[in-house]
Amino acid sequence: MTHNCPICGKPTDSQRDADFPFCSERCRLLDLGAWASERYVVSEPIFDQEEIPESDRRVLRETQRKPDETIH
Ligand SMILES: [Zn+2]
């Protein structure tokens, strides 16, 4: 099975390359690093909270509470 390295685009072979689908350990670690930093950015809630004005946040909370009230 052949595949292009997701980092540098070099063709790799599952029978030959130990780091398949990456062409080398370096590209595999680069991909892990990119994934980890992406996760870090996603878990930062700073932008979401500051972009929503206080009045809209109250509306959001009330909208989220409604399903609970119907259950009780
Ligand atoms: Zn590569």
N, CA, C, O and the ligand as a Tripos MOL2 file, in Angstrom:
@<TRIPOS>MOLECULE
protein
  289   287    73     0     0
PROTEIN
NO_CHARGES

@<TRIPOS>ATOM
      1 N           0.8440   -1.1890    0.0000 N.3       1 MET1
      2 CA          0.0000    0.0000    0.0000 C.3       1 MET1
      3 C           0.8870    1.2490    0.0000 C.2       1 MET1
      4 O           1.8190    1.3630    0.7960 O.2       1 MET1
      5 N           0.5840    2.1660   -0.8920 N.am      2 THR2
      6 CA          1.3560    3.4080   -0.9260 C.3       2 THR2
      7 C           0.4690    4.5910   -0.5500 C.2       2 THR2
      8 O          -0.7500    4.5670   -0.7220 O.2       2 THR2
      9 N           1.1180    5.6160   -0.0350 N.am      3 HIS3
     10 CA          0.3950    6.7870    0.4580 C.3       3 HIS3
     11 C           1.3680    7.9520    0.4120 C.2       3 HIS3
     12 O           2.5810    7.7510    0.4760 O.2       3 HIS3
     13 N           0.8460    9.1750    0.2990 N.am      4 ASN4
     14 CA          1.7380   10.3320    0.3590 C.3       4 ASN4
     15 C           1.8530   10.8170    1.7920 C.2       4 ASN4
     16 O           0.8570   10.9260    2.5070 O.2       4 ASN4
     17 N           3.0750   11.1060    2.2000 N.am      5 CYS5
     18 CA          3.3160   11.6340    3.5460 C.3       5 CYS5
     19 C           2.4610   12.8830    3.7570 C.2       5 CYS5
     20 O           2.5500   13.8270    2.9710 O.2       5 CYS5
     21 N           1.6190   12.9040    4.8220 N.am      6 PRO6
     22 CA          0.7370   14.0630    5.0430 C.3       6 PRO6
     23 C           1.5080   15.3400    5.3710 C.2       6 PRO6
     24 O           0.9570   16.4360    5.2740 O.2       6 PRO6
     25 N           2.7620   15.2090    5.7540 N.am      7 ILE7
     26 CA          3.5400   16.3920    6.1370 C.3       7 ILE7
     27 C           4.2620   16.9830    4.9260 C.2       7 ILE7
     28 O           4.1300   18.1770    4.6550 O.2       7 ILE7
     29 N           5.0260   16.1630    4.1920 N.am      8 CYS8
     30 CA          5.8340   16.7200    3.1070 C.3       8 CYS8
     31 C           5.3670   16.2400    1.7320 C.2       8 CYS8
     32 O           5.8830   16.7090    0.7170 O.2       8 CYS8
     33 N           4.3970   15.3120    1.6730 N.am      9 GLY9
     34 CA          3.8470   14.8840    0.3930 C.3       9 GLY9
     35 C           4.6790   13.8520   -0.3350 C.2       9 GLY9
     36 O           4.3580   13.4980   -1.4690 O.2       9 GLY9
     37 N           5.7310   13.3610    0.2810 N.am     10 LYS10
     38 CA          6.5930   12.3680   -0.3430 C.3      10 LYS10
     39 C           5.8830   11.0120   -0.3770 C.2      10 LYS10
     40 O           5.2510   10.6450    0.6140 O.2      10 LYS10
     41 N           5.9600   10.2500   -1.4770 N.am     11 PRO11
     42 CA          5.3150    8.9420   -1.5190 C.3      11 PRO11
     43 C           5.9360    7.9880   -0.5060 C.2      11 PRO11
     44 O           7.1590    7.9000   -0.3980 O.2      11 PRO11
     45 N           5.0860    7.2690    0.2400 N.am     12 THR12
     46 CA          5.5720    6.2950    1.2190 C.3      12 THR12
     47 C           4.9520    4.9400    0.9210 C.2      12 THR12
     48 O           3.9250    4.8530    0.2480 O.2      12 THR12
     49 N           5.5810    3.8810    1.4250 N.am     13 ASP13
     50 CA          5.1260    2.5170    1.1600 C.3      13 ASP13
     51 C           4.9720    1.7820    2.4980 C.2      13 ASP13
     52 O           5.9150    1.7180    3.2860 O.2      13 ASP13
     53 N           3.7740    1.2260    2.7480 N.am     14 SER14
     54 CA          3.5100    0.5790    4.0330 C.3      14 SER14
     55 C           4.4380   -0.6190    4.2630 C.2      14 SER14
     56 O           4.6790   -0.9970    5.4100 O.2      14 SER14
     57 N           4.9610   -1.2200    3.1880 N.am     15 GLN15
     58 CA          5.8320   -2.3880    3.3460 C.3      15 GLN15
     59 C           7.2770   -1.9720    3.6410 C.2      15 GLN15
     60 O           8.0520   -2.7570    4.1880 O.2      15 GLN15
     61 N           7.6320   -0.7440    3.2780 N.am     16 ARG16
     62 CA          9.0250   -0.3040    3.3940 C.3      16 ARG16
     63 C           9.2210    0.6510    4.5560 C.2      16 ARG16
     64 O          10.2400    0.5800    5.2440 O.2      16 ARG16
     65 N           8.2590    1.5490    4.7920 N.am     17 ASP17
     66 CA          8.4720    2.6280    5.7500 C.3      17 ASP17
     67 C           7.8750    2.2800    7.1020 C.2      17 ASP17
     68 O           6.6720    2.0440    7.2180 O.2      17 ASP17
     69 N           8.7280    2.2470    8.1290 N.am     18 ALA18
     70 CA          8.2730    1.9150    9.4810 C.3      18 ALA18
     71 C           7.3350    2.9870   10.0180 C.2      18 ALA18
     72 O           6.4980    2.7080   10.8770 O.2      18 ALA18
     73 N           7.4680    4.2030    9.5210 N.am     19 ASP19
     74 CA          6.6460    5.3050   10.0260 C.3      19 ASP19
     75 C           5.4680    5.6040    9.1170 C.2      19 ASP19
     76 O           4.8790    6.6810    9.2060 O.2      19 ASP19
     77 N           5.1100    4.6570    8.2300 N.am     20 PHE20
     78 CA          3.9540    4.8160    7.3560 C.3      20 PHE20
     79 C           2.7280    5.2810    8.1560 C.2      20 PHE20
     80 O           2.5410    4.7790    9.2640 O.2      20 PHE20
     81 N           1.8830    6.2010    7.6780 N.am     21 PRO21
     82 CA          1.9350    6.8360    6.3530 C.3      21 PRO21
     83 C           2.9130    7.9930    6.2450 C.2      21 PRO21
     84 O           2.9060    8.7070    5.2420 O.2      21 PRO21
     85 N           3.7540    8.1970    7.2490 N.am     22 PHE22
     86 CA          4.7430    9.2590    7.1720 C.3      22 PHE22
     87 C           6.0200    8.7010    6.5650 C.2      22 PHE22
     88 O           6.2960    7.5080    6.6870 O.2      22 PHE22
     89 N           6.8100    9.5670    5.9030 N.am     23 CYS23
     90 CA          8.0060    9.1000    5.2260 C.3      23 CYS23
     91 C           9.1270    8.8730    6.2250 C.2      23 CYS23
     92 O          10.0640    8.1280    5.9360 O.2      23 CYS23
     93 N           9.0540    9.4950    7.3890 N.am     24 SER24
     94 CA         10.1350    9.3820    8.3610 C.3      24 SER24
     95 C           9.6040    9.6860    9.7490 C.2      24 SER24
     96 O           8.4980   10.2010    9.9140 O.2      24 SER24
     97 N          10.4340    9.3470   10.7660 N.am     25 GLU25
     98 CA         10.0240    9.6280   12.1430 C.3      25 GLU25
     99 C           9.8440   11.1310   12.3430 C.2      25 GLU25
    100 O           8.9790   11.5630   13.1040 O.2      25 GLU25
    101 N          10.6680   11.9250   11.6510 N.am     26 ARG26
    102 CA         10.6000   13.3720   11.7900 C.3      26 ARG26
    103 C           9.2150   13.8860   11.3800 C.2      26 ARG26
    104 O           8.6240   14.7090   12.0780 O.2      26 ARG26
    105 N           8.7020   13.3970   10.2450 N.am     27 CYS27
    106 CA          7.3890   13.8540    9.7840 C.3      27 CYS27
    107 C           6.2940   13.3620   10.7230 C.2      27 CYS27
    108 O           5.3140   14.0670   10.9660 O.2      27 CYS27
    109 N           6.4620   12.1470   11.2530 N.am     28 ARG28
    110 CA          5.4530   11.6150   12.1760 C.3      28 ARG28
    111 C           5.3760   12.5040   13.4140 C.2      28 ARG28
    112 O           4.2850   12.8250   13.8850 O.2      28 ARG28
    113 N           6.5500   12.9080   13.9480 N.am     29 LEU29
    114 CA          6.5620   13.7500   15.1450 C.3      29 LEU29
    115 C           6.0380   15.1460   14.8320 C.2      29 LEU29
    116 O           5.3750   15.7580   15.6690 O.2      29 LEU29
    117 N           6.3260   15.6520   13.6430 N.am     30 LEU30
    118 CA          5.8000   16.9650   13.2460 C.3      30 LEU30
    119 C           4.2800   16.9340   13.2420 C.2      30 LEU30
    120 O           3.6360   17.8800   13.6950 O.2      30 LEU30
    121 N           3.6990   15.8380   12.7280 N.am     31 ASP31
    122 CA          2.2420   15.7310   12.6700 C.3      31 ASP31
    123 C           1.6600   15.6640   14.0770 C.2      31 ASP31
    124 O           0.6430   16.2990   14.3580 O.2      31 ASP31
    125 N           2.2950   14.9030   14.9600 N.am     32 LEU32
    126 CA          1.8290   14.8200   16.3490 C.3      32 LEU32
    127 C           1.8550   16.1930   17.0020 C.2      32 LEU32
    128 O           0.9350   16.5660   17.7300 O.2      32 LEU32
    129 N           2.9320   16.9500   16.7290 N.am     33 GLY33
    130 CA          3.0600   18.2850   17.2960 C.3      33 GLY33
    131 C           1.9640   19.2050   16.7930 C.2      33 GLY33
    132 O           1.3890   19.9660   17.5720 O.2      33 GLY33
    133 N           1.6650   19.1490   15.4990 N.am     34 ALA34
    134 CA          0.6230   19.9950   14.9210 C.3      34 ALA34
    135 C          -0.7180   19.6570   15.5330 C.2      34 ALA34
    136 O          -1.5050   20.5500   15.8450 O.2      34 ALA34
    137 N          -0.9830   18.3760   15.7080 N.am     35 TRP35
    138 CA         -2.2510   17.9370   16.2710 C.3      35 TRP35
    139 C          -2.3740   18.4130   17.7120 C.2      35 TRP35
    140 O          -3.4310   18.8920   18.1200 O.2      35 TRP35
    141 N          -1.2950   18.2850   18.4860 N.am     36 ALA36
    142 CA         -1.3220   18.6850   19.8910 C.3      36 ALA36
    143 C          -1.5430   20.1820   20.0230 C.2      36 ALA36
    144 O          -2.2950   20.6100   20.8990 O.2      36 ALA36
    145 N          -0.9080   20.9940   19.1760 N.am     37 SER37
    146 CA         -1.0710   22.4410   19.2970 C.3      37 SER37
    147 C          -2.4710   22.8530   18.8590 C.2      37 SER37
    148 O          -3.0250   23.8160   19.3890 O.2      37 SER37
    149 N          -3.0520   22.1330   17.8950 N.am     38 GLU38
    150 CA         -4.4150   22.4310   17.4640 C.3      38 GLU38
    151 C          -5.3900   22.1880   18.6170 C.2      38 GLU38
    152 O          -6.2880   22.9930   18.8660 O.2      38 GLU38
    153 N          -5.2010   21.0790   19.3070 N.am     39 ARG39
    154 CA         -6.0450   20.7490   20.4490 C.3      39 ARG39
    155 C          -5.9340   21.8200   21.5140 C.2      39 ARG39
    156 O          -6.9250   22.1960   22.1400 O.2      39 ARG39
    157 N          -4.7070   22.3130   21.7150 N.am     40 TYR40
    158 CA         -4.4780   23.3310   22.7350 C.3      40 TYR40
    159 C          -5.2740   24.5880   22.3970 C.2      40 TYR40
    160 O          -5.8960   25.1810   23.2780 O.2      40 TYR40
    161 N          -5.2610   24.9990   21.1320 N.am     41 VAL41
    162 CA         -5.9800   26.2070   20.7050 C.3      41 VAL41
    163 C          -7.4830   26.0170   20.8990 C.2      41 VAL41
    164 O          -8.1680   26.9270   21.3660 O.2      41 VAL41
    165 N          -7.9960   24.8400   20.5420 N.am     42 VAL42
    166 CA         -9.4290   24.5700   20.6410 C.3      42 VAL42
    167 C          -9.8850   24.6230   22.1010 C.2      42 VAL42
    168 O         -10.9970   25.0650   22.3900 O.2      42 VAL42
    169 N          -9.0200   24.1680   23.0260 N.am     43 SER43
    170 CA         -9.4280   24.1170   24.4230 C.3      43 SER43
    171 C          -9.3540   25.4910   25.1010 C.2      43 SER43
    172 O          -9.7640   25.6210   26.2540 O.2      43 SER43
    173 N          -8.8390   26.5220   24.4100 N.am     44 GLU44
    174 CA         -8.7920   27.8780   24.9770 C.3      44 GLU44
    175 C         -10.1310   28.5810   24.7470 C.2      44 GLU44
    176 O         -10.4590   28.8700   23.5970 O.2      44 GLU44
    177 N         -10.9030   28.8630   25.7650 N.am     45 PRO45
    178 CA        -12.2440   29.4580   25.5750 C.3      45 PRO45
    179 C         -12.2390   30.9780   25.5610 C.2      45 PRO45
    180 O         -13.3100   31.5790   25.4760 O.2      45 PRO45
    181 N         -11.0840   31.6270   25.6410 N.am     46 ILE46
    182 CA        -11.0050   33.0830   25.8180 C.3      46 ILE46
    183 C         -11.7980   33.8420   24.7450 C.2      46 ILE46
    184 O         -12.5810   34.7300   25.0820 O.2      46 ILE46
    185 N         -11.6110   33.5060   23.4560 N.am     47 PHE47
    186 CA        -12.2400   34.2930   22.3890 C.3      47 PHE47
    187 C         -13.7640   34.1830   22.4480 C.2      47 PHE47
    188 O         -14.4550   35.1940   22.3280 O.2      47 PHE47
    189 N         -14.2900   32.9920   22.6270 N.am     48 ASP48
    190 CA        -15.7400   32.7980   22.6550 C.3      48 ASP48
    191 C         -16.3890   33.6700   23.7130 C.2      48 ASP48
    192 O         -17.3890   34.3350   23.4410 O.2      48 ASP48
    193 N         -15.8320   33.6750   24.9130 N.am     49 GLN49
    194 CA        -16.4650   34.3950   26.0110 C.3      49 GLN49
    195 C         -16.4140   35.8930   25.8000 C.2      49 GLN49
    196 O         -17.3550   36.5990   26.1630 O.2      49 GLN49
    197 N         -15.3200   36.4000   25.2110 N.am     50 GLU50
    198 CA        -15.2060   37.8470   25.0780 C.3      50 GLU50
    199 C         -16.0060   38.3610   23.8910 C.2      50 GLU50
    200 O         -16.3660   39.5380   23.8690 O.2      50 GLU50
    201 N         -16.2970   37.5190   22.9020 N.am     51 GLU51
    202 CA        -17.0220   37.9880   21.7240 C.3      51 GLU51
    203 C         -18.5360   38.0490   21.9730 C.2      51 GLU51
    204 O         -19.2380   38.7640   21.2590 O.2      51 GLU51
    205 N         -19.0450   37.3290   22.9530 N.am     52 ILE52
    206 CA        -20.4840   37.3420   23.2440 C.3      52 ILE52
    207 C         -20.7900   38.4200   24.2780 C.2      52 ILE52
    208 O         -20.2750   38.3490   25.3940 O.2      52 ILE52
    209 N         -21.6200   39.4290   23.9400 N.am     53 PRO53
    210 CA        -21.9860   40.4720   24.9160 C.3      53 PRO53
    211 C         -22.7750   39.8630   26.0690 C.2      53 PRO53
    212 O         -23.3920   38.8090   25.9170 O.2      53 PRO53
    213 N         -22.7540   40.5290   27.2250 N.am     54 GLU54
    214 CA        -23.4010   40.0060   28.4310 C.3      54 GLU54
    215 C         -24.8740   39.6870   28.1810 C.2      54 GLU54
    216 O         -25.3610   38.6570   28.6470 O.2      54 GLU54
    217 N         -25.6050   40.5600   27.4470 N.am     55 SER55
    218 CA        -27.0370   40.3350   27.2220 C.3      55 SER55
    219 C         -27.2600   39.0590   26.4030 C.2      55 SER55
    220 O         -28.1740   38.2880   26.6930 O.2      55 SER55
    221 N         -26.4280   38.8370   25.3830 N.am     56 ASP56
    222 CA        -26.5670   37.6290   24.5780 C.3      56 ASP56
    223 C         -26.2380   36.3930   25.3890 C.2      56 ASP56
    224 O         -26.8400   35.3360   25.1970 O.2      56 ASP56
    225 N         -25.2720   36.5240   26.3050 N.am     57 ARG57
    226 CA        -24.9000   35.3700   27.1210 C.3      57 ARG57
    227 C         -26.0720   34.9410   27.9930 C.2      57 ARG57
    228 O         -26.2770   33.7470   28.2090 O.2      57 ARG57
    229 N         -26.8390   35.9000   28.4950 N.am     58 ARG58
    230 CA        -27.9920   35.5820   29.3310 C.3      58 ARG58
    231 C         -29.0290   34.8090   28.5000 C.2      58 ARG58
    232 O         -29.6030   33.8250   28.9670 O.2      58 ARG58
    233 N         -29.2570   35.2710   27.2620 N.am     59 VAL59
    234 CA        -30.2000   34.5920   26.3680 C.3      59 VAL59
    235 C         -29.7400   33.1630   26.1260 C.2      59 VAL59
    236 O         -30.5480   32.2340   26.1340 O.2      59 VAL59
    237 N         -28.4210   32.9880   25.9080 N.am     60 LEU60
    238 CA        -27.8840   31.6530   25.6610 C.3      60 LEU60
    239 C         -28.1370   30.7470   26.8640 C.2      60 LEU60
    240 O         -28.5300   29.5920   26.7020 O.2      60 LEU60
    241 N         -27.9130   31.2700   28.0690 N.am     61 ARG61
    242 CA        -28.1210   30.4560   29.2700 C.3      61 ARG61
    243 C         -29.5900   30.0410   29.4000 C.2      61 ARG61
    244 O         -29.8900   28.8990   29.7490 O.2      61 ARG61
    245 N         -30.5050   30.9820   29.1160 N.am     62 GLU62
    246 CA        -31.9270   30.6610   29.2340 C.3      62 GLU62
    247 C         -32.3400   29.6270   28.1910 C.2      62 GLU62
    248 O         -33.1460   28.7390   28.4680 O.2      62 GLU62
    249 N         -31.7830   29.7520   26.9960 N.am     63 THR63
    250 CA        -32.0890   28.7820   25.9480 C.3      63 THR63
    251 C         -31.5980   27.3920   26.3470 C.2      63 THR63
    252 O         -32.2470   26.3850   26.0680 O.2      63 THR63
    253 N         -30.4290   27.3580   27.0120 N.am     64 GLN64
    254 CA        -29.8680   26.0680   27.3980 C.3      64 GLN64
    255 C         -30.6220   25.4500   28.5700 C.2      64 GLN64
    256 O         -30.6010   24.2310   28.7380 O.2      64 GLN64
    257 N         -31.2860   26.2690   29.3810 N.am     65 ARG65
    258 CA        -31.9690   25.7530   30.5560 C.3      65 ARG65
    259 C         -33.3180   25.0950   30.1710 C.2      65 ARG65
    260 O         -33.7950   24.2050   30.8750 O.2      65 ARG65
    261 N         -33.9220   25.5360   29.0570 N.am     66 LYS66
    262 CA        -35.2520   25.0690   28.6940 C.3      66 LYS66
    263 C         -35.4260   23.5330   28.6580 C.2      66 LYS66
    264 O         -36.3950   23.0310   29.2260 O.2      66 LYS66
    265 N         -34.5330   22.7860   28.0200 N.am     67 PRO67
    266 CA        -34.7400   21.3190   27.9740 C.3      67 PRO67
    267 C         -34.8840   20.7200   29.3710 C.2      67 PRO67
    268 O         -35.7020   19.8220   29.5720 O.2      67 PRO67
    269 N         -34.0880   21.2110   30.3570 N.am     68 ASP68
    270 CA        -34.1650   20.7010   31.7140 C.3      68 ASP68
    271 C         -35.5520   20.9300   32.3080 C.2      68 ASP68
    272 O         -36.0910   20.0480   32.9760 O.2      68 ASP68
    273 N         -36.1400   22.1120   32.0690 N.am     69 GLU69
    274 CA        -37.4370   22.4410   32.6610 C.3      69 GLU69
    275 C         -38.5430   21.5480   32.1150 C.2      69 GLU69
    276 O         -39.4800   21.2060   32.8370 O.2      69 GLU69
    277 N         -38.4380   21.1690   30.8460 N.am     70 THR70
    278 CA        -39.4700   20.2960   30.2810 C.3      70 THR70
    279 C         -39.3680   18.8890   30.8780 C.2      70 THR70
    280 O         -40.3720   18.1870   30.9980 O.2      70 THR70
    281 N         -38.1450   18.4820   31.2530 N.am     71 ILE71
    282 CA        -37.9660   17.1400   31.8160 C.3      71 ILE71
    283 C         -38.5860   17.0670   33.2110 C.2      71 ILE71
    284 O         -39.2300   16.0780   33.5580 O.2      71 ILE71
    285 N         -38.3830   18.1460   34.0290 N.am     72 HIS72
    286 CA        -38.8370   18.1070   35.4110 C.3      72 HIS72
    287 C         -40.3460   18.1830   35.5560 C.2      72 HIS72
    288 O         -40.8620   18.1590   36.6730 O.2      72 HIS72
    289 ZN          7.4270   13.3810    5.1020 Zn       73 ZN73
@<TRIPOS>BOND
     1     1     2 1
     2     2     3 1
     3     3     4 2
     4     3     5 am
     5     5     6 1
     6     6     7 1
     7     7     8 2
     8     7     9 am
     9     9    10 1
    10    10    11 1
    11    11    12 2
    12    11    13 am
    13    13    14 1
    14    14    15 1
    15    15    16 2
    16    15    17 am
    17    17    18 1
    18    18    19 1
    19    19    20 2
    20    19    21 am
    21    21    22 1
    22    22    23 1
    23    23    24 2
    24    23    25 am
    25    25    26 1
    26    26    27 1
    27    27    28 2
    28    27    29 am
    29    29    30 1
    30    30    31 1
    31    31    32 2
    32    31    33 am
    33    33    34 1
    34    34    35 1
    35    35    36 2
    36    35    37 am
    37    37    38 1
    38    38    39 1
    39    39    40 2
    40    39    41 am
    41    41    42 1
    42    42    43 1
    43    43    44 2
    44    43    45 am
    45    45    46 1
    46    46    47 1
    47    47    48 2
    48    47    49 am
    49    49    50 1
    50    50    51 1
    51    51    52 2
    52    51    53 am
    53    53    54 1
    54    54    55 1
    55    55    56 2
    56    55    57 am
    57    57    58 1
    58    58    59 1
    59    59    60 2
    60    59    61 am
    61    61    62 1
    62    62    63 1
    63    63    64 2
    64    63    65 am
    65    65    66 1
    66    66    67 1
    67    67    68 2
    68    67    69 am
    69    69    70 1
    70    70    71 1
    71    71    72 2
    72    71    73 am
    73    73    74 1
    74    74    75 1
    75    75    76 2
    76    75    77 am
    77    77    78 1
    78    78    79 1
    79    79    80 2
    80    79    81 am
    81    81    82 1
    82    82    83 1
    83    83    84 2
    84    83    85 am
    85    85    86 1
    86    86    87 1
    87    87    88 2
    88    87    89 am
    89    89    90 1
    90    90    91 1
    91    91    92 2
    92    91    93 am
    93    93    94 1
    94    94    95 1
    95    95    96 2
    96    95    97 am
    97    97    98 1
    98    98    99 1
    99    99   100 2
   100    99   101 am
   101   101   102 1
   102   102   103 1
   103   103   104 2
   104   103   105 am
   105   105   106 1
   106   106   107 1
   107   107   108 2
   108   107   109 am
   109   109   110 1
   110   110   111 1
   111   111   112 2
   112   111   113 am
   113   113   114 1
   114   114   115 1
   115   115   116 2
   116   115   117 am
   117   117   118 1
   118   118   119 1
   119   119   120 2
   120   119   121 am
   121   121   122 1
   122   122   123 1
   123   123   124 2
   124   123   125 am
   125   125   126 1
   126   126   127 1
   127   127   128 2
   128   127   129 am
   129   129   130 1
   130   130   131 1
   131   131   132 2
   132   131   133 am
   133   133   134 1
   134   134   135 1
   135   135   136 2
   136   135   137 am
   137   137   138 1
   138   138   139 1
   139   139   140 2
   140   139   141 am
   141   141   142 1
   142   142   143 1
   143   143   144 2
   144   143   145 am
   145   145   146 1
   146   146   147 1
   147   147   148 2
   148   147   149 am
   149   149   150 1
   150   150   151 1
   151   151   152 2
   152   151   153 am
   153   153   154 1
   154   154   155 1
   155   155   156 2
   156   155   157 am
   157   157   158 1
   158   158   159 1
   159   159   160 2
   160   159   161 am
   161   161   162 1
   162   162   163 1
   163   163   164 2
   164   163   165 am
   165   165   166 1
   166   166   167 1
   167   167   168 2
   168   167   169 am
   169   169   170 1
   170   170   171 1
   171   171   172 2
   172   171   173 am
   173   173   174 1
   174   174   175 1
   175   175   176 2
   176   175   177 am
   177   177   178 1
   178   178   179 1
   179   179   180 2
   180   179   181 am
   181   181   182 1
   182   182   183 1
   183   183   184 2
   184   183   185 am
   185   185   186 1
   186   186   187 1
   187   187   188 2
   188   187   189 am
   189   189   190 1
   190   190   191 1
   191   191   192 2
   192   191   193 am
   193   193   194 1
   194   194   195 1
   195   195   196 2
   196   195   197 am
   197   197   198 1
   198   198   199 1
   199   199   200 2
   200   199   201 am
   201   201   202 1
   202   202   203 1
   203   203   204 2
   204   203   205 am
   205   205   206 1
   206   206   207 1
   207   207   208 2
   208   207   209 am
   209   209   210 1
   210   210   211 1
   211   211   212 2
   212   211   213 am
   213   213   214 1
   214   214   215 1
   215   215   216 2
   216   215   217 am
   217   217   218 1
   218   218   219 1
   219   219   220 2
   220   219   221 am
   221   221   222 1
   222   222   223 1
   223   223   224 2
   224   223   225 am
   225   225   226 1
   226   226   227 1
   227   227   228 2
   228   227   229 am
   229   229   230 1
   230   230   231 1
   231   231   232 2
   232   231   233 am
   233   233   234 1
   234   234   235 1
   235   235   236 2
   236   235   237 am
   237   237   238 1
   238   238   239 1
   239   239   240 2
   240   239   241 am
   241   241   242 1
   242   242   243 1
   243   243   244 2
   244   243   245 am
   245   245   246 1
   246   246   247 1
   247   247   248 2
   248   247   249 am
   249   249   250 1
   250   250   251 1
   251   251   252 2
   252   251   253 am
   253   253   254 1
   254   254   255 1
   255   255   256 2
   256   255   257 am
   257   257   258 1
   258   258   259 1
   259   259   260 2
   260   259   261 am
   261   261   262 1
   262   262   263 1
   263   263   264 2
   264   263   265 am
   265   265   266 1
   266   266   267 1
   267   267   268 2
   268   267   269 am
   269   269   270 1
   270   270   271 1
   271   271   272 2
   272   271   273 am
   273   273   274 1
   274   274   275 1
   275   275   276 2
   276   275   277 am
   277   277   278 1
   278   278   279 1
   279   279   280 2
   280   279   281 am
   281   281   282 1
   282   282   283 1
   283   283   284 2
   284   283   285 am
   285   285   286 1
   286   286   287 1
   287   287   288 2
@<TRIPOS>SUBSTRUCTURE
     1 MET1         2 RESIDUE 1 A MET
     2 THR2         6 RESIDUE 1 A THR
     3 HIS3        10 RESIDUE 1 A HIS
     4 ASN4        14 RESIDUE 1 A ASN
     5 CYS5        18 RESIDUE 1 A CYS
     6 PRO6        22 RESIDUE 1 A PRO
     7 ILE7        26 RESIDUE 1 A ILE
     8 CYS8        30 RESIDUE 1 A CYS
     9 GLY9        34 RESIDUE 1 A GLY
    10 LYS10       38 RESIDUE 1 A LYS
    11 PRO11       42 RESIDUE 1 A PRO
    12 THR12       46 RESIDUE 1 A THR
    13 ASP13       50 RESIDUE 1 A ASP
    14 SER14       54 RESIDUE 1 A SER
    15 GLN15       58 RESIDUE 1 A GLN
    16 ARG16       62 RESIDUE 1 A ARG
    17 ASP17       66 RESIDUE 1 A ASP
    18 ALA18       70 RESIDUE 1 A ALA
    19 ASP19       74 RESIDUE 1 A ASP
    20 PHE20       78 RESIDUE 1 A PHE
    21 PRO21       82 RESIDUE 1 A PRO
    22 PHE22       86 RESIDUE 1 A PHE
    23 CYS23       90 RESIDUE 1 A CYS
    24 SER24       94 RESIDUE 1 A SER
    25 GLU25       98 RESIDUE 1 A GLU
    26 ARG26      102 RESIDUE 1 A ARG
    27 CYS27      106 RESIDUE 1 A CYS
    28 ARG28      110 RESIDUE 1 A ARG
    29 LEU29      114 RESIDUE 1 A LEU
    30 LEU30      118 RESIDUE 1 A LEU
    31 ASP31      122 RESIDUE 1 A ASP
    32 LEU32      126 RESIDUE 1 A LEU
    33 GLY33      130 RESIDUE 1 A GLY
    34 ALA34      134 RESIDUE 1 A ALA
    35 TRP35      138 RESIDUE 1 A TRP
    36 ALA36      142 RESIDUE 1 A ALA
    37 SER37      146 RESIDUE 1 A SER
    38 GLU38      150 RESIDUE 1 A GLU
    39 ARG39      154 RESIDUE 1 A ARG
    40 TYR40      158 RESIDUE 1 A TYR
    41 VAL41      162 RESIDUE 1 A VAL
    42 VAL42      166 RESIDUE 1 A VAL
    43 SER43      170 RESIDUE 1 A SER
    44 GLU44      174 RESIDUE 1 A GLU
    45 PRO45      178 RESIDUE 1 A PRO
    46 ILE46      182 RESIDUE 1 A ILE
    47 PHE47      186 RESIDUE 1 A PHE
    48 ASP48      190 RESIDUE 1 A ASP
    49 GLN49      194 RESIDUE 1 A GLN
    50 GLU50      198 RESIDUE 1 A GLU
    51 GLU51      202 RESIDUE 1 A GLU
    52 ILE52      206 RESIDUE 1 A ILE
    53 PRO53      210 RESIDUE 1 A PRO
    54 GLU54      214 RESIDUE 1 A GLU
    55 SER55      218 RESIDUE 1 A SER
    56 ASP56      222 RESIDUE 1 A ASP
    57 ARG57      226 RESIDUE 1 A ARG
    58 ARG58      230 RESIDUE 1 A ARG
    59 VAL59      234 RESIDUE 1 A VAL
    60 LEU60      238 RESIDUE 1 A LEU
    61 ARG61      242 RESIDUE 1 A ARG
    62 GLU62      246 RESIDUE 1 A GLU
    63 THR63      250 RESIDUE 1 A THR
    64 GLN64      254 RESIDUE 1 A GLN
    65 ARG65      258 RESIDUE 1 A ARG
    66 LYS66      262 RESIDUE 1 A LYS
    67 PRO67      266 RESIDUE 1 A PRO
    68 ASP68      270 RESIDUE 1 A ASP
    69 GLU69      274 RESIDUE 1 A GLU
    70 THR70      278 RESIDUE 1 A THR
    71 ILE71      282 RESIDUE 1 A ILE
    72 HIS72      286 RESIDUE 1 A HIS
    73 ZN73       289 GROUP 0 **** ****
